[in-house]
């Protein structure tokens, strides 16, 4: 599994743009793992209302089960920040 971070998200990861954690069974578990590895404020940011878009192999997580989306070995998870055009 590979996680790719984009934009301001890399501020939470100390500039790291790609990460290969141990396999997590679902997106929720992955977010918990990222919170453990990069801090609780990162986890809170990821779970904030409309702050991030999660893609699993190019498909939005909302189309694959949301936070309960299953993950398997070899998946590519991309985390993109929403842009505020306001």
C-alpha positions in Angstrom: 0.0 0.0 0.0 1.2 3.5 -0.9 -0.2 6.7 0.5 0.5 9.9 -1.5 0.1 13.3 0.0 -0.6 16.5 -1.9 -0.4 20.3 -1.3 -0.7 21.6 2.2 -1.1 18.1 3.6 2.7 17.7 3.4 3.0 20.4 6.1 1.7 17.7 8.5 4.1 15.1 7.1 7.3 17.2 7.3 7.5 17.4 3.5 7.0 13.7 2.9 5.0 13.1 -0.2 4.8 9.3 -0.3 4.5 6.8 2.5 4.2 3.0 2.6 2.6 2.0 5.9 1.8 -1.5 7.0 -1.4 -2.8 5.5 -4.5 -1.4 7.1 -7.9 -3.2 6.7 -9.8 0.0 5.8 -9.5 3.7 5.3 -10.5 4.5 8.8 -7.7 2.3 10.2 -5.2 4.0 7.8 -6.3 7.5 9.1 -5.8 6.3 12.7 -2.3 5.0 11.7 -1.4 8.3 10.0 -2.5 10.0 13.2 -0.2 7.8 15.2 2.7 8.4 12.9 2.3 12.1 12.2 0.3 13.4 15.2 -3.2 13.7 16.4 -3.7 17.1 14.8 -3.0 15.5 11.4 -5.7 12.9 12.1 -8.1 15.6 13.1 -7.3 17.5 9.9 -8.0 14.4 7.8 -11.3 13.8 9.5 -12.4 17.5 9.4 -15.5 18.4 7.4 -14.6 18.7 3.8 -10.9 19.2 4.2 -9.6 16.3 2.2 -10.5 14.1 -0.7 -9.4 10.4 -0.5 -8.8 8.5 -3.7 -8.3 4.7 -3.6 -6.8 3.6 -6.9 -8.1 6.7 -8.5 -11.7 6.4 -7.2 -13.2 8.6 -4.6 -13.6 6.9 -1.3 -17.2 8.1 -1.1 -17.8 5.7 -4.0 -16.1 2.7 -2.3 -17.5 2.8 1.2 -16.3 6.0 2.7 -14.1 5.5 5.8 -15.1 1.9 5.8 -13.6 1.4 2.3 -11.6 -1.8 2.4 -7.9 -1.6 1.5 -5.7 -4.4 0.1 -2.0 -4.9 -0.6 -0.9 -2.8 -3.6 -3.6 -0.1 -3.2 -2.6 3.5 -3.9 -4.3 6.0 -1.6 -4.1 9.6 -2.6 -5.0 12.4 -0.1 -5.7 15.7 -1.6 -6.7 18.9 0.2 -9.9 20.6 -0.9 -9.2 24.1 -2.2 -11.2 27.0 -0.8 -12.0 29.3 -3.7 -13.9 31.7 -1.4 
